Amino acid sequence: GPGILRDFARERLDGFVAGYGTGGTITGAGEMLKLARPDIKIAVTEPDGAALLSGKPWAPHKIQGWSPDFIPEVLNRDVYDLIVPVTDVQARDTARELAMKEGIFCGISGGGSFAAALEVAKTLAPGSVVLAMIADTGERYLSTFLFEGIMEVLKENIDAGKIKTVCETFTDGWKPDNAQKNMEQCLTSTGNKVDAVLAENDGMASGVVAALTAQGMSGI
């Protein structure tokens, strides 16, 4: 709460959106925001298939960290103005869109929060500012639903021309111990204009990340 208010001091903030696990974030931040800015619209989001706050029965879902099979006592159900359910696929696909279009590499729940924020924005006046809580990075989800079929998705985007400049670690000569050097050469040859990197294993990915970090690039 206080951190958000500091960041938005003298700035417009019309909405705040977050999911809930323990209920601490939506409750703590929501109460502080409502106290400082009573007109702000606060939305809580939850999995459509486990929408307990919406009065539906709980069922297993794939948005990790969200919606246990009970409503936590700490959750202040008076702090939010509306509930915005999102599906597992909606959360996953929005997380992928954030990575591909904005360079924001977040987890499934972050995609869910952003998807809900997009829905909230549709209900507000043009020019409104909505803040979505993105809790963690996508690095924790490499073996999960978030990356299921991801290579096919990337190749489809490449074939469709949505992703134009690609560095592939499958190319002859790329090895884990010199992946950083190879990536640096790829960046140099393209003038740092790379839309995607296809890395075939963790060793390759580590070298790629090191090269991007050295160039001050947080995501592509």
Backbone as ProteinMPNN parsed JSONL, in Angstrom:
{"seq_chain_A": "GPGILRDFARERLDGFVAGYGTGGTITGAGEMLKLARPDIKIAVTEPDGAALLSGKPWAPHKIQGWSPDFIPEVLNRDVYDLIVPVTDVQARDTARELAMKEGIFCGISGGGSFAAALEVAKTLAPGSVVLAMIADTGERYLSTFLFEGIMEVLKENIDAGKIKTVCETFTDGWKPDNAQKNMEQCLTSTGNKVDAVLAENDGMASGVVAALTAQGMSGI", "coords_chain_A": {"N_chain_A": [[0.794, -1.214, 0.0], [1.663, 1.488, 1.009], [3.981, 1.717, -0.618], [2.9, 1.717, -3.204], [1.408, 4.063, -3.102], [3.468, 5.919, -2.798], [4.801, 5.625, -5.25], [2.834, 6.52, -6.961], [2.427, 9.111, -6.222], [1.001, 12.259, -6.649], [0.134, 11.396, -9.063], [-2.219, 9.962, -11.352], [-4.436, 7.346, -10.39], [-6.684, 5.006, -10.929], [-7.627, 2.431, -10.629], [-7.079, -0.761, -9.033], [-5.851, -4.03, -9.198], [-5.765, -7.364, -8.126], [-4.986, -10.804, -7.443], [-5.844, -13.438, -5.09], [-4.303, -15.3, -2.496], [-3.264, -16.002, 0.202], [-4.619, -13.798, 0.899], [-3.492, -11.551, 1.899], [-2.223, -9.516, 0.298], [-4.244, -8.221, -1.337], [-5.878, -7.362, 0.712], [-4.221, -5.815, 2.504], [-2.946, -3.877, 0.773], [-5.241, -2.941, -0.487], [-6.821, -1.834, 1.597], [-5.208, 0.299, 2.428], [-5.061, 1.824, 0.059], [-7.766, 2.494, -0.329], [-8.168, 4.063, 1.899], [-6.493, 6.256, 1.405], [-7.289, 7.045, -1.14], [-10.327, 7.23, -1.687], [-12.031, 6.952, -3.906], [-10.956, 5.098, -5.626], [-11.16, 2.195, -7.672], [-11.266, -1.074, -6.719], [-10.421, -4.321, -7.61], [-10.763, -7.796, -7.19], [-9.358, -10.747, -8.405], [-9.946, -14.103, -9.503], [-9.598, -17.669, -10.165], [-11.69, -18.8, -12.759], [-12.662, -21.361, -12.651], [-12.569, -21.968, -9.996], [-14.016, -20.253, -8.388], [-14.601, -19.174, -5.598], [-15.204, -16.782, -4.238], [-17.122, -15.777, -5.846], [-19.17, -17.378, -5.334], [-19.169, -19.923, -6.384], [-18.449, -23.492, -6.584], [-15.295, -24.876, -5.488], [-12.636, -25.993, -7.58], [-9.831, -27.894, -8.833], [-7.208, -25.896, -10.238], [-5.001, -24.104, -12.534], [-3.643, -21.811, -11.91], [-1.187, -21.03, -10.174], [-0.62, -20.289, -6.746], [-2.855, -18.821, -6.363], [-6.167, -18.664, -4.954], [-6.828, -20.897, -2.8], [-8.482, -23.874, -1.53], [-10.308, -22.689, 0.162], [-11.657, -19.759, 1.772], [-9.564, -17.37, 2.936], [-9.281, -16.227, 6.334], [-8.05, -13.801, 6.785], [-8.627, -12.277, 4.585], [-10.156, -9.367, 3.62], [-13.28, -8.907, 2.774], [-14.709, -6.7, 2.23], [-13.156, -4.834, 1.037], [-12.794, -4.837, -1.697], [-14.314, -3.809, -4.797], [-15.352, -5.164, -6.939], [-15.504, -8.455, -8.443], [-13.47, -10.264, -10.594], [-13.414, -12.928, -12.475], [-11.038, -15.109, -14.093], [-10.018, -17.341, -16.702], [-7.936, -20.326, -16.715], [-6.554, -20.608, -19.155], [-6.82, -18.039, -20.219], [-5.298, -16.579, -18.363], [-2.766, -17.761, -18.743], [-2.279, -17.234, -21.514], [-2.29, -14.461, -21.539], [-0.079, -13.9, -19.947], [1.896, -14.863, -21.655], [1.6, -13.077, -23.778], [2.384, -10.698, -22.546], [5.085, -11.247, -22.19], [5.992, -11.534, -24.85], [5.227, -9.151, -26.133], [5.688, -6.988, -24.408], [7.994, -7.506, -23.022], [7.838, -8.364, -20.415], [8.35, -10.769, -18.223], [6.477, -12.84, -16.679], [4.732, -14.832, -14.158], [2.007, -17.274, -14.25], [-0.091, -16.329, -12.646], [0.411, -13.603, -12.699], [-0.216, -13.038, -15.334], [-2.919, -13.562, -15.152], [-3.797, -11.534, -13.381], [-3.249, -9.291, -14.951], [-4.893, -9.768, -17.141], [-7.376, -9.545, -15.917], [-7.207, -6.884, -15.17], [-7.322, -5.643, -17.651], [-9.978, -6.105, -18.27], [-11.237, -4.637, -16.251], [-10.393, -2.081, -16.967], [-11.954, -1.604, -19.188], [-14.328, -0.81, -18.104], [-13.955, 1.68, -17.12], [-13.415, 5.262, -17.44], [-12.064, 6.709, -20.489], [-8.509, 7.038, -20.602], [-8.077, 6.374, -18.007], [-6.14, 5.015, -15.27], [-4.907, 1.903, -14.435], [-3.661, -0.332, -12.075], [-2.034, -3.397, -12.025], [-1.316, -6.209, -10.045], [1.564, -7.988, -10.303], [2.951, -10.809, -9.327], [5.255, -12.516, -9.46], [8.164, -13.845, -11.244], [8.409, -15.451, -14.494], [10.28, -17.466, -14.453], [9.939, -19.482, -12.614], [8.177, -21.23, -13.662], [8.86, -22.889, -15.739], [8.471, -25.594, -16.285], [5.773, -25.905, -16.415], [2.242, -25.441, -17.177], [2.367, -22.885, -18.306], [4.435, -22.903, -20.186], [3.74, -24.882, -21.89], [3.778, -26.293, -25.009], [5.137, -24.102, -26.022], [7.22, -23.701, -27.872], [6.052, -24.326, -30.298], [4.178, -22.296, -30.395], [5.831, -20.023, -30.586], [7.084, -20.538, -33.046], [4.892, -20.432, -34.738], [4.281, -17.716, -34.555], [6.584, -16.671, -35.661], [6.442, -17.675, -38.276], [4.172, -16.314, -39.047], [5.095, -13.798, -39.236], [5.025, -12.122, -37.067], [7.055, -12.208, -35.272], [10.153, -11.238, -36.087], [13.042, -11.079, -36.076], [15.272, -13.45, -35.12], [17.331, -15.274, -32.886], [18.799, -18.357, -32.826], [19.666, -21.006, -30.719], [20.061, -23.467, -31.679], [21.626, -23.418, -33.845], [24.537, -24.431, -35.657], [27.595, -24.637, -33.883], [26.878, -23.321, -31.62], [27.317, -23.673, -28.231], [26.927, -24.562, -24.762], [29.092, -23.456, -23.244], [29.991, -21.335, -24.775], [27.812, -19.841, -25.366], [27.113, -17.28, -24.501], [28.951, -15.633, -25.863], [28.238, -16.221, -28.517], [25.639, -15.229, -28.516], [26.097, -12.535, -28.079], [27.352, -11.918, -30.477], [25.208, -12.3, -32.207], [23.486, -10.268, -31.356], [25.053, -8.047, -32.015], [25.197, -8.271, -34.806], [22.604, -7.76, -35.515], [22.124, -5.271, -34.617], [21.197, -5.072, -32.013], [18.534, -5.591, -32.32], [16.523, -7.797, -31.72], [13.899, -10.052, -31.742], [13.235, -12.5, -30.624], [14.627, -15.331, -28.881], [15.535, -18.611, -29.337], [16.194, -21.015, -27.167], [17.725, -24.08, -26.48], [18.305, -25.467, -24.136], [19.043, -25.308, -20.537], [21.709, -24.536, -20.178], [22.345, -23.131, -22.511], [20.431, -21.097, -22.298], [21.308, -19.716, -20.02], [23.671, -18.486, -20.92], [22.606, -16.854, -22.893], [20.979, -15.114, -21.371], [22.959, -13.871, -19.858], [24.328, -12.445, -21.854], [22.312, -10.691, -22.709], [21.869, -9.26, -20.361], [24.334, -7.98, -20.094], [24.105, -6.151, -22.093], [22.22, -4.504, -21.106], [19.601, -5.234, -21.52], [16.43, -6.167, -20.589], [14.478, -7.884, -21.46], [13.219, -9.626, -24.337]], "CA_chain_A": [[0.0, 0.0, 0.0], [2.485, 2.705, 1.062], [4.863, 1.755, -1.784], [2.097, 2.119, -4.353], [1.071, 5.482, -2.937], [4.677, 6.701, -3.078], [5.065, 5.581, -6.688], [1.795, 7.251, -7.668], [2.237, 10.446, -5.623], [0.67, 13.297, -7.639], [-0.198, 10.728, -10.322], [-3.551, 9.378, -11.401], [-4.572, 5.903, -10.194], [-8.126, 4.804, -10.871], [-7.984, 1.06, -10.301], [-6.054, -1.692, -8.542], [-6.324, -5.397, -9.416], [-4.882, -8.412, -7.611], [-5.596, -12.069, -7.071], [-5.646, -13.706, -3.667], [-3.864, -16.612, -2.056], [-3.521, -15.84, 1.634], [-5.5, -12.644, 1.061], [-2.756, -10.443, 2.497], [-1.927, -8.415, -0.626], [-5.451, -7.477, -1.683], [-6.395, -6.739, 1.932], [-3.328, -4.762, 2.994], [-2.832, -2.795, -0.2], [-6.568, -2.391, -0.734], [-7.241, -0.982, 2.708], [-4.405, 1.528, 2.391], [-5.464, 2.611, -1.109], [-9.106, 3.027, -0.073], [-8.029, 5.114, 2.906], [-5.866, 7.434, 0.788], [-8.014, 7.426, -2.358], [-11.623, 6.541, -1.539], [-12.735, 6.728, -5.173], [-10.297, 4.09, -6.44], [-11.914, 0.957, -7.863], [-10.419, -2.232, -6.432], [-10.978, -5.581, -8.106], [-10.069, -9.039, -6.866], [-9.548, -11.726, -9.463], [-9.822, -15.49, -9.06], [-9.8, -18.6, -11.281], [-13.099, -19.023, -13.087], [-13.028, -22.721, -12.253], [-12.471, -22.112, -8.54], [-14.445, -18.902, -7.996], [-15.282, -19.231, -4.304], [-15.734, -15.462, -3.888], [-18.303, -15.574, -6.692], [-20.208, -18.307, -4.898], [-19.093, -21.189, -7.109], [-17.643, -24.511, -5.893], [-13.87, -24.896, -5.818], [-12.111, -27.131, -8.348], [-8.407, -27.673, -9.12], [-6.934, -24.954, -11.32], [-3.588, -24.037, -12.891], [-3.061, -20.503, -11.575], [-0.497, -21.324, -8.916], [-0.539, -19.186, -5.789], [-4.181, -18.218, -6.223], [-7.406, -19.363, -4.595], [-6.828, -22.231, -2.195], [-9.85, -24.408, -1.465], [-11.03, -22.034, 1.26], [-11.505, -18.306, 1.769], [-8.761, -17.048, 4.12], [-9.879, -15.311, 7.308], [-7.417, -12.479, 6.696], [-9.155, -11.552, 3.425], [-11.216, -8.388, 3.894], [-14.177, -8.988, 1.631], [-15.328, -5.381, 2.027], [-12.189, -3.896, 0.467], [-12.866, -4.803, -3.154], [-15.582, -3.351, -5.36], [-15.862, -6.146, -7.883], [-14.771, -9.703, -8.618], [-13.268, -10.515, -12.026], [-12.833, -14.255, -12.694], [-10.322, -15.359, -15.352], [-9.767, -18.766, -16.921], [-6.529, -20.734, -16.747], [-6.005, -20.315, -20.478], [-6.751, -16.579, -20.32], [-4.141, -16.154, -17.563], [-1.544, -18.225, -19.427], [-2.074, -16.542, -22.78], [-1.957, -13.054, -21.253], [1.321, -13.905, -19.501], [2.722, -15.018, -22.854], [1.519, -11.817, -24.522], [3.226, -9.734, -21.827], [6.489, -11.58, -22.475], [6.319, -11.334, -26.263], [4.966, -7.793, -26.599], [6.154, -5.95, -23.486], [9.241, -7.89, -22.365], [7.567, -8.613, -18.998], [8.36, -12.219, -18.076], [5.808, -13.077, -15.4], [4.107, -16.124, -13.964], [0.625, -17.43, -14.695], [-0.958, -15.449, -11.863], [0.616, -12.249, -13.203], [-1.034, -12.943, -16.536], [-4.306, -13.492, -14.712], [-4.057, -10.194, -12.85], [-3.255, -8.327, -16.055], [-6.107, -10.032, -17.924], [-8.483, -8.946, -15.16], [-7.045, -5.422, -15.241], [-7.824, -5.226, -18.959], [-11.444, -6.094, -18.18], [-11.609, -3.492, -15.404], [-10.15, -0.857, -17.734], [-13.073, -1.41, -20.112], [-15.457, -0.221, -17.378], [-13.562, 3.003, -16.645], [-13.369, 6.327, -18.451], [-10.827, 6.764, -21.28], [-7.408, 7.704, -19.931], [-7.94, 5.893, -16.633], [-4.916, 4.262, -14.975], [-5.19, 0.716, -13.631], [-2.455, -1.036, -11.64], [-2.209, -4.837, -11.831], [-0.276, -6.823, -9.235], [2.257, -9.125, -10.903], [3.64, -11.251, -8.111], [6.556, -13.161, -9.599], [8.736, -14.024, -12.574], [8.079, -16.684, -15.178], [11.339, -18.464, -14.308], [9.496, -20.574, -11.742], [7.109, -21.981, -14.318], [9.403, -23.442, -16.981], [7.967, -26.954, -16.521], [4.339, -25.895, -16.155], [1.24, -25.071, -18.177], [2.746, -21.635, -18.95], [5.331, -23.165, -21.314], [3.235, -26.015, -22.649], [3.665, -26.01, -26.435], [5.621, -22.737, -26.284], [8.035, -23.657, -29.084], [5.117, -24.277, -31.427], [3.588, -20.941, -30.407], [6.845, -19.106, -31.112], [7.287, -20.801, -34.472], [3.705, -19.918, -35.427], [4.434, -16.264, -34.622], [7.669, -16.399, -36.61], [5.903, -17.937, -39.605], [3.164, -15.298, -39.35], [5.768, -12.515, -39.365], [4.876, -11.309, -35.86], [8.406, -12.192, -34.713], [10.942, -11.127, -37.312], [14.475, -11.32, -35.912], [15.408, -14.546, -34.168], [18.613, -15.946, -32.692], [18.507, -19.733, -32.426], [20.823, -21.712, -30.167], [20.19, -24.735, -32.387], [22.576, -23.205, -34.935], [25.843, -25.08, -35.482], [28.618, -23.824, -33.232], [26.406, -22.858, -30.312], [27.512, -24.608, -27.137], [26.685, -23.874, -23.493], [30.227, -22.69, -22.74], [30.232, -20.111, -25.54], [26.506, -19.295, -25.744], [27.102, -15.832, -24.284], [29.682, -15.011, -26.969], [27.416, -16.364, -29.715], [24.495, -14.32, -28.395], [26.636, -11.187, -28.273], [27.564, -11.758, -31.919], [23.884, -12.179, -32.809], [23.003, -8.927, -31.035], [25.846, -7.092, -32.793], [24.846, -8.369, -36.222], [21.242, -7.25, -35.73], [21.986, -3.95, -34.002], [20.4, -5.284, -30.798], [17.116, -5.683, -32.667], [16.169, -9.214, -31.711], [12.552, -10.245, -31.218], [13.119, -13.74, -29.859], [15.752, -16.263, -28.848], [15.122, -19.979, -29.071], [17.28, -21.687, -26.446], [17.323, -25.483, -26.387], [18.495, -26.032, -22.801], [19.376, -24.336, -19.499], [23.055, -24.011, -20.392], [22.22, -22.113, -23.556], [19.636, -19.985, -21.779], [22.131, -18.934, -19.088], [24.555, -17.655, -21.724], [21.767, -15.85, -23.551], [20.601, -14.124, -20.354], [24.172, -13.112, -19.512], [24.584, -11.502, -22.943], [21.262, -9.664, -22.664], [22.129, -8.429, -19.185], [25.503, -7.147, -20.381], [23.65, -5.081, -23.007], [21.183, -3.731, -20.436], [18.312, -5.644, -22.045], [15.73, -6.958, -19.574], [13.632, -8.882, -22.09], [13.017, -9.441, -25.768]], "C_chain_A": [[0.831, 1.271, 0.0], [3.406, 2.835, -0.148], [4.125, 2.2, -3.029], [1.78, 3.601, -4.271], [2.282, 6.37, -3.196], [4.92, 6.77, -4.582], [4.053, 6.408, -7.477], [1.489, 8.603, -7.026], [2.066, 11.473, -6.739], [0.403, 12.703, -9.024], [-1.598, 10.124, -10.225], [-3.492, 7.867, -11.158], [-6.05, 5.624, -9.947], [-8.539, 3.393, -10.472], [-6.803, 0.239, -9.842], [-6.632, -3.096, -8.632], [-5.306, -6.39, -8.88], [-5.681, -9.677, -7.376], [-5.447, -12.268, -5.574], [-5.206, -15.145, -3.452], [-4.134, -16.669, -0.567], [-4.496, -14.698, 1.886], [-4.783, -11.407, 1.579], [-2.547, -9.25, 1.578], [-3.156, -7.585, -0.923], [-6.018, -6.764, -0.465], [-5.523, -5.561, 2.369], [-3.223, -3.587, 2.049], [-4.186, -2.132, -0.418], [-7.03, -1.454, 0.358], [-6.493, 0.345, 2.691], [-4.833, 2.431, 1.232], [-6.833, 3.235, -0.906], [-9.06, 4.175, 0.935], [-7.502, 6.401, 2.279], [-6.656, 7.956, -0.407], [-9.359, 6.696, -2.385], [-12.322, 6.212, -2.849], [-12.1, 5.643, -6.042], [-11.158, 2.835, -6.522], [-10.96, -0.22, -7.676], [-11.132, -3.502, -6.863], [-10.125, -6.745, -7.624], [-10.364, -10.019, -7.995], [-9.281, -13.124, -8.921], [-10.039, -16.409, -10.259], [-11.289, -18.844, -11.521], [-13.567, -20.402, -12.643], [-12.948, -22.975, -10.769], [-12.897, -20.807, -7.879], [-15.26, -18.911, -6.706], [-15.91, -17.886, -3.938], [-17.005, -15.155, -4.686], [-19.43, -16.543, -6.337], [-20.206, -19.636, -5.616], [-18.279, -22.211, -6.311], [-16.191, -24.462, -6.36], [-13.543, -26.146, -6.622], [-10.635, -26.862, -8.618], [-8.226, -26.745, -10.319], [-5.426, -24.844, -11.508], [-2.939, -22.688, -12.608], [-2.437, -20.624, -10.186], [-0.382, -20.082, -8.04], [-1.87, -18.505, -5.539], [-5.183, -19.209, -5.631], [-7.218, -20.778, -4.072], [-8.286, -22.703, -2.078], [-10.631, -23.896, -0.251], [-10.825, -20.531, 1.116], [-10.763, -17.914, 3.044], [-9.453, -16.037, 5.041], [-9.312, -13.906, 7.192], [-7.993, -11.644, 5.549], [-10.324, -10.654, 3.832], [-12.126, -8.32, 2.666], [-14.948, -7.689, 1.382], [-14.409, -4.427, 1.273], [-12.299, -3.803, -1.053], [-14.279, -4.45, -3.634], [-16.195, -4.356, -6.329], [-14.939, -7.352, -7.962], [-14.689, -9.971, -10.116], [-12.623, -11.896, -12.196], [-12.092, -14.315, -14.037], [-10.08, -16.855, -15.48], [-8.27, -19.051, -16.887], [-5.878, -20.338, -18.061], [-5.859, -18.807, -20.681], [-5.539, -16.046, -19.563], [-2.839, -16.531, -18.254], [-1.262, -17.407, -20.685], [-1.728, -15.072, -22.57], [-0.528, -12.939, -20.756], [2.256, -14.025, -20.694], [2.739, -13.727, -23.674], [2.391, -10.746, -23.862], [4.7, -9.982, -22.124], [6.857, -11.201, -23.906], [6.186, -9.88, -26.706], [5.559, -6.7, -25.714], [7.482, -6.283, -22.823], [9.077, -8.093, -20.877], [7.379, -10.117, -18.822], [7.775, -12.584, -16.714], [5.219, -14.476, -15.341], [2.652, -16.128, -14.422], [-0.299, -16.487, -13.939], [-0.808, -13.995, -12.3], [-0.187, -12.016, -14.466], [-2.505, -12.833, -16.187], [-4.683, -12.12, -14.183], [-4.157, -9.166, -13.972], [-4.491, -8.515, -16.928], [-7.317, -9.41, -17.235], [-8.425, -7.424, -15.222], [-7.55, -4.883, -16.578], [-9.353, -5.162, -18.959], [-11.932, -4.915, -17.343], [-11.468, -2.189, -16.185], [-11.301, -0.553, -18.686], [-14.256, -0.721, -19.439], [-15.187, 1.209, -16.928], [-13.503, 4.006, -17.796], [-12.059, 6.266, -19.231], [-9.744, 7.552, -20.542], [-7.202, 7.266, -18.491], [-6.675, 5.05, -16.483], [-5.254, 3.124, -14.025], [-3.876, 0.002, -13.322], [-2.779, -2.505, -11.394], [-1.032, -5.384, -11.032], [0.291, -8.048, -9.934], [3.246, -9.636, -9.865], [5.025, -11.835, -8.337], [6.953, -13.343, -11.058], [8.334, -15.366, -13.179], [9.111, -17.786, -15.022], [10.894, -19.679, -13.498], [8.542, -21.533, -12.442], [7.563, -22.662, -15.607], [8.852, -24.828, -17.301], [6.453, -27.043, -16.35], [3.514, -25.559, -17.401], [1.627, -23.806, -18.952], [3.572, -21.885, -20.214], [4.901, -24.365, -22.156], [3.055, -25.625, -24.122], [4.253, -24.674, -26.852], [6.449, -22.657, -27.561], [7.149, -23.585, -30.329], [4.492, -22.89, -31.55], [4.569, -19.938, -30.997], [7.026, -19.29, -32.618], [6.097, -20.312, -35.299], [3.806, -18.398, -35.602], [5.535, -15.862, -35.597], [7.15, -16.567, -38.04], [4.9, -16.868, -40.032], [3.777, -13.907, -39.496], [5.627, -11.61, -38.164], [6.205, -11.194, -35.124], [9.357, -12.274, -35.896], [12.413, -11.514, -37.159], [14.69, -12.316, -34.785], [16.848, -15.021, -34.098], [18.297, -17.344, -32.165], [19.766, -20.414, -31.916], [21.0, -23.069, -30.821], [21.244, -24.648, -33.496], [23.912, -23.885, -34.642], [26.831, -24.12, -34.826], [28.183, -23.277, -31.882], [26.599, -23.976, -29.285], [27.32, -23.855, -25.829], [27.84, -22.997, -23.037], [30.544, -21.446, -23.566], [28.931, -19.463, -26.015], [26.46, -17.78, -25.568], [27.795, -15.11, -25.44], [28.856, -15.067, -28.259], [26.235, -15.391, -29.692], [24.941, -12.885, -28.608], [26.856, -10.907, -29.758], [26.233, -11.576, -32.65], [23.323, -10.783, -32.567], [23.729, -7.871, -31.87], [25.412, -7.075, -34.257], [23.462, -7.814, -36.533], [21.041, -5.848, -35.161], [21.11, -3.98, -32.763], [18.904, -5.347, -31.076], [16.734, -7.152, -32.845], [14.802, -9.361, -31.064], [12.43, -11.48, -30.342], [14.412, -14.535, -29.922], [15.193, -17.638, -28.531], [16.307, -20.712, -28.461], [16.864, -23.115, -26.14], [17.547, -26.111, -25.017], [18.944, -24.947, -21.825], [20.753, -23.716, -19.707], [23.056, -22.913, -21.432], [21.513, -20.868, -23.004], [20.452, -19.101, -20.835], [23.067, -17.999, -19.846], [23.798, -16.546, -22.415], [21.415, -14.737, -22.572], [21.791, -13.256, -19.973], [24.475, -12.062, -20.577], [23.567, -10.372, -22.947], [21.502, -8.705, -21.506], [23.294, -7.483, -19.427], [25.128, -5.974, -21.289], [22.547, -4.223, -22.379], [19.793, -4.035, -20.942], [17.615, -6.563, -21.058], [14.863, -8.039, -20.185], [13.491, -8.589, -23.562], [11.794, -10.227, -26.208]], "O_chain_A": [[0.716, 2.068, -0.931], [3.598, 3.939, -0.658], [4.657, 2.972, -3.826], [1.875, 4.315, -5.27], [2.142, 7.458, -3.754], [5.208, 7.837, -5.124], [4.376, 6.937, -8.541], [0.424, 9.176, -7.255], [2.881, 11.547, -7.658], [0.44, 13.412, -10.03], [-2.083, 9.819, -9.135], [-2.598, 7.19, -11.666], [-6.593, 5.962, -8.895], [-9.667, 3.176, -10.028], [-5.662, 0.508, -10.216], [-7.76, -3.338, -8.201], [-4.112, -6.266, -9.154], [-6.889, -9.635, -7.142], [-4.979, -11.376, -4.867], [-5.665, -16.07, -4.122], [-5.096, -17.292, -0.119], [-5.123, -14.627, 2.943], [-5.383, -10.338, 1.689], [-2.673, -8.103, 2.008], [-3.122, -6.363, -0.778], [-6.579, -5.676, -0.592], [-6.018, -4.453, 2.578], [-3.388, -2.437, 2.455], [-4.274, -0.909, -0.522], [-7.577, -0.388, 0.073], [-7.089, 1.399, 2.915], [-4.955, 3.645, 1.393], [-7.043, 4.392, -1.273], [-9.822, 5.136, 0.831], [-7.99, 7.493, 2.572], [-6.691, 9.161, -0.658], [-9.497, 5.661, -3.037], [-13.129, 5.283, -2.898], [-12.647, 5.301, -7.091], [-11.809, 2.459, -5.547], [-9.966, -0.343, -8.392], [-12.293, -3.727, -6.524], [-8.897, -6.675, -7.654], [-11.493, -10.102, -8.476], [-8.488, -13.304, -7.996], [-10.603, -15.982, -11.266], [-12.047, -19.068, -10.578], [-14.735, -20.587, -12.3], [-13.231, -24.084, -10.317], [-12.253, -20.315, -6.953], [-16.469, -18.681, -6.726], [-17.013, -17.843, -3.394], [-17.851, -14.373, -4.252], [-20.496, -16.533, -6.952], [-21.153, -20.41, -5.474], [-17.495, -21.824, -5.444], [-15.902, -24.057, -7.486], [-14.097, -27.218, -6.38], [-10.223, -25.702, -8.631], [-8.987, -26.8, -11.286], [-4.657, -25.419, -10.737], [-1.805, -22.447, -13.022], [-3.078, -20.355, -9.169], [-0.09, -18.985, -8.515], [-2.002, -17.706, -4.612], [-5.055, -20.422, -5.792], [-7.42, -21.748, -4.803], [-9.206, -21.996, -2.488], [-11.498, -24.587, 0.284], [-9.916, -20.089, 0.413], [-11.293, -18.11, 4.137], [-10.121, -15.113, 4.578], [-10.007, -12.928, 7.467], [-7.853, -10.421, 5.551], [-11.346, -11.13, 4.327], [-11.763, -7.737, 1.645], [-15.737, -7.594, 0.442], [-14.827, -3.329, 0.905], [-11.928, -2.782, -1.633], [-15.28, -4.746, -2.98], [-17.411, -4.391, -6.513], [-13.763, -7.286, -7.603], [-15.695, -9.917, -10.824], [-11.404, -12.019, -12.072], [-12.479, -13.649, -14.997], [-9.951, -17.555, -14.476], [-7.446, -18.145, -17.013], [-4.774, -19.794, -18.074], [-4.87, -18.355, -21.257], [-4.832, -15.167, -20.056], [-1.917, -15.72, -18.341], [-0.141, -16.945, -20.895], [-0.957, -14.501, -23.34], [0.171, -11.986, -21.102], [3.292, -13.362, -20.742], [3.78, -13.336, -24.201], [3.059, -9.977, -24.552], [5.473, -9.038, -22.29], [7.913, -10.615, -24.145], [6.946, -9.421, -27.56], [5.895, -5.619, -26.197], [8.049, -5.438, -22.131], [10.054, -8.008, -20.133], [6.358, -10.669, -19.231], [8.494, -12.631, -15.715], [5.205, -15.206, -16.332], [2.135, -15.125, -14.915], [-1.203, -15.903, -14.537], [-1.776, -13.236, -12.278], [-0.767, -10.948, -14.66], [-3.255, -12.105, -16.839], [-5.755, -11.6, -14.494], [-5.021, -8.29, -13.958], [-5.073, -7.539, -17.402], [-8.178, -8.82, -17.888], [-9.454, -6.756, -15.313], [-8.136, -3.802, -16.637], [-9.945, -4.274, -19.572], [-12.923, -4.271, -17.688], [-12.314, -1.301, -16.081], [-11.594, 0.611, -18.962], [-15.092, -0.119, -20.112], [-16.083, 1.879, -16.413], [-13.539, 3.633, -18.969], [-11.045, 5.82, -18.694], [-10.015, 8.59, -19.939], [-6.272, 7.72, -17.825], [-6.2, 4.447, -17.446], [-5.814, 3.341, -12.951], [-3.072, -0.237, -14.223], [-3.698, -2.821, -10.638], [0.12, -5.055, -11.316], [-0.417, -9.035, -10.136], [4.246, -8.984, -9.563], [5.898, -11.669, -7.485], [6.19, -13.039, -11.975], [7.966, -16.297, -12.462], [8.859, -18.926, -15.413], [11.417, -20.778, -13.681], [8.144, -22.544, -11.863], [6.741, -22.975, -16.468], [8.773, -25.202, -18.471], [5.911, -28.132, -16.162], [4.035, -25.42, -18.508], [1.262, -23.662, -20.119], [3.428, -21.164, -21.202], [5.637, -24.802, -23.04], [2.271, -24.731, -24.44], [3.914, -24.156, -27.916], [6.39, -21.651, -28.268], [7.458, -22.876, -31.287], [4.301, -22.375, -32.652], [4.188, -19.098, -31.812], [7.11, -18.317, -33.367], [6.268, -19.837, -36.422], [3.463, -17.861, -36.656], [5.433, -14.84, -36.275], [7.383, -15.719, -38.902], [4.783, -16.55, -41.215], [3.081, -12.949, -39.834], [6.052, -10.455, -38.208], [6.456, -10.206, -34.435], [9.365, -13.266, -36.625], [12.967, -12.202, -38.017], [14.333, -12.056, -33.636], [17.512, -15.157, -35.125], [17.6, -17.486, -31.16], [20.802, -20.407, -32.581], [21.984, -23.759, -30.553], [21.696, -25.667, -34.018], [24.361, -23.906, -33.495], [26.893, -22.941, -35.173], [29.01, -22.823, -31.092], [26.099, -25.086, -29.461], [27.525, -22.642, -25.779], [27.616, -21.912, -22.5], [31.294, -20.584, -23.108], [28.932, -18.647, -26.937], [25.852, -17.073, -26.372], [27.295, -14.101, -25.937], [28.783, -14.087, -29.001], [25.879, -14.805, -30.714], [24.238, -12.104, -29.248], [26.584, -9.808, -30.24], [26.14, -10.794, -33.596], [22.747, -10.18, -33.473], [23.115, -6.927, -32.367], [25.275, -6.014, -34.867], [23.176, -7.442, -37.671], [19.94, -5.3, -35.21], [20.371, -3.034, -32.491], [18.095, -5.175, -30.164], [16.637, -7.664, -33.96], [14.571, -8.855, -29.965], [11.615, -11.511, -29.42], [15.183, -14.433, -30.875], [14.458, -17.804, -27.558], [17.295, -20.996, -29.138], [15.78, -23.346, -25.605], [17.024, -27.194, -24.756], [19.196, -23.81, -22.223], [20.954, -22.528, -19.451], [23.697, -21.878, -21.251], [21.952, -19.739, -23.223], [20.308, -17.879, -20.847], [23.238, -16.844, -19.456], [24.289, -15.421, -22.515], [21.535, -13.556, -22.899], [21.651, -12.047, -19.788], [24.834, -10.929, -20.256], [23.927, -9.216, -23.167], [21.356, -7.492, -21.65], [23.254, -6.322, -19.018], [25.77, -4.925, -21.248], [22.004, -3.328, -23.027], [18.892, -3.206, -20.819], [18.14, -7.624, -20.721], [14.536, -9.017, -19.513], [13.624, -7.443, -23.993], [11.441, -10.211, -27.387]]}, "name": "protein", "num_of_chains": 1, "seq": "GPGILRDFARERLDGFVAGYGTGGTITGAGEMLKLARPDIKIAVTEPDGAALLSGKPWAPHKIQGWSPDFIPEVLNRDVYDLIVPVTDVQARDTARELAMKEGIFCGISGGGSFAAALEVAKTLAPGSVVLAMIADTGERYLSTFLFEGIMEVLKENIDAGKIKTVCETFTDGWKPDNAQKNMEQCLTSTGNKVDAVLAENDGMASGVVAALTAQGMSGI"}
